[in-house]
Amino acid sequence: MNARTETLSGTRTKRSEIREEYKRFIGRKIVFILSSLILIFIIAGISTTLGSYPITVTEVYSIIWRGLFHNPETTKEIVVWNLRLPRIILGILAGIGLAIAGSMTQGILRNPLASPFTLGIASGAGFGAAIAILLSKGIVGGEYLIIGNAFIFSLIPTFIIVGLTRFRRATPETMILAGIAMMYIFSAATTLLMYFSESDAMKAAYFWMVGDLGRASWDALLPISLVLAGCFFPLMWKAWDVNAMGAGDETAKSLGINVERSRIFIMTVSSFLTASIICFTGTIGFICLVAPHMSRMVIGGDNRFLIPASGLV
């Protein structure tokens, strides 16, 4: 009887130790995410001081606080609110969205080199922008000619890959190869267009493809913010599915997950998020690949924490 009691007591103690260790493990991840969030606000304030017009960090935070209650009037307020702050916020939103999309793409394809850009999204956007800039042709006219073309053409590779997955039951390897094929096809078509274009138009197309935040405005921030919020929560909802898929499709299926449906859903949402961002910023794709790896080295591969951590990093 005493031996049994001691055994039960030892088991409870071990369970308690495991539970406490798990709480500390989760706590470290939460601390890292919160620390990254605080660091973003600090770096954003410092970045707003950079430029030809001198503004101190304390002035930046003071101007931002005052601007919440009245329109900018002084030169410093106009510089901060109308010029620098939209670019800083666009950079933050773009980084968060692209990193999240890259993290989920790597998860569903089980490939550390996978990203929405290796699936041809950036090349499709570049081709659409080149058509708008070099030929002045597009599906959407007016001031949204380039943005509309870039967005629509960036989704074409996604539709092709989703079609392969849906009707041909393509494996992750096949999806990656199809994406790389789309990337080279659109890149070749873009190069051909630029070869026969005039020098000024070619420069404009090239600068768009390089990517920059110069097109940032408060009007552009609203749709990007809405798309980011609308894609973030569905991807977080699928975090457990991606965790299971990381152990293999058969393991995920044994846990009751519809692997093909989840893979198509996640890839579609990630591609839509990426397309919505790069049509405003240009093809700044390295974030999709680098940020998830940096976060994974710190907090591990649990996508419940990797998704927000990748975005903040």
Helices and strands as residue ranges (DSSP letters): H 2-48, H 57-67, H 75-78, I 79-84, H 85-109, H 121-130, I 131-135, G 142-144, H 145-168, H 172-195, H 199-210, H 218-237, H 239-245, H 249-254, H 259-281, H 286-299, H 303-312
